[in-house]
Amino acid sequence: METSFSARVWNWYADDEYEKLLSFLQLCYGLEFLALEAKQQSESIPYCPACEVWSEKMLRIKDFADNYGNDIPVDIKNELLSIFESCDNLSSDAFHCDDQFMFSHNEWASIRNAAINCLARIEWCTLQAYAPEFEGRARNVLYGVPYKET
């Protein structure tokens, strides 16, 4: 029987695989952003959306798939890589510097839908409430950042 994705994440936590856990959280934050409506995306980035989204959202998806793809089901890894490829293949009309409204371009719709579907498949809705604990403990262990359990 295949392990649920959320159980897999809890196993990483229990096994002190904090780098993997942080990478997973960054992946989810990236997917959450990509799943937002265009207006919300535009309003959440103060300066250059293309630069910010590329480095803080899109690359996190590729990094997780590249670094931990062997630890997740192949179909989910392929889905993540497909989302990244779709982002990487956006036209210059849909993705360019200094355009707060680029997310309204119709090319973003399929990425938005893919991100929504992927978040559901990795069971983010069951894990999201634990993200502060996962992140706090991981940053404490890896980097010595103070963390107080809630």
Secondary structure, DSSP 8 states (H G I E B T S, - for coil): ----HHHHHHHHHHTT-HHHHHHHHHHHHHHHHHHS-HHHHHHH-SS-HHHHHIIIIIHHHHHHHHHHGGGS-HHHHHHHHHHHHHHHT--TTTS-TT-TTGGGSTTHHHHHHHHHHHHHHTTHHHHGGGHHHHHHHHHHHHH-------
